[in-house]
């Protein structure tokens, strides 16, 4: 059985008290936000997941409450979204338009004892985020859309068991981790990610492996530093990196079945240093 990401518990937060309804039971779930597992309560309304508005504070959104309007407000950049309690619409303002536009929803904003619930997908996408997955077990949010494209044309691999989205993330991670490494080192870095996908000890998709976060004694441990410092979102894969990843996807593995790699000059992590070494390429040591 694959390891599950351990959720981070958030403190309770209240947004208004008018019309509180506790008849529907909320369930506990976790959603990945930029690779970090965030714990929240949720409920399903008309096949849409609803979460307390304060959940979006974890995604860099300014969350407020307009007493006169009796509405949650979400502010990201020059956009303001108002979701009034008990209503099935949102009012959206942008600096560019200078006006408010009403958008009708298939859900109704709901006040509960633990917060005001709003539709997760609508609020995320309207705030300029990318949301993936259709169930609470697979949902993940990226606060920065993947807009940058590789500098060369990418050809799909025939019969690849990986999605194009997964491969795009592998290009980005490999560039961020090994952009300055020799070609063989780039292939090896990509191969270690694929080795984790095939290992029962790690998640079973490229994207889940890359954004895997483990929580131990209240501390979150990221598997890859470019995810922690967000370099992965701005990484622009070179033609050499893309070619190297393609080779790894076809089965080449200079890492010799390694599951981890590290630069000994940049880490004092005793766990990775204790692993059996399989290869040394460039500035990286590869281990099982």
Beta strands, then each sheet from edge to edge (+ up, - down):
strand 1: 27-33
strand 2: 36-45
strand 3: 48-52
strand 4: 62-66
strand 5: 71-76
strand 6: 79-84
strand 7: 89-94
strand 8: 100-104
strand 9: 110-112
strand 10: 115-119
strand 11: 130-132
strand 12: 140-142
strand 13: 213-216
strand 14: 219-222
strand 15: 260-262
strand 16: 277-281
strand 17: 284-287
sheet 1: 9+ 10- 3+ 2- 1+ 12+ 11-
sheet 2: 4+ 5- 6+ 7- 8+
sheet 3: 13+ 14-
sheet 4: 15+ 17- 16+
end
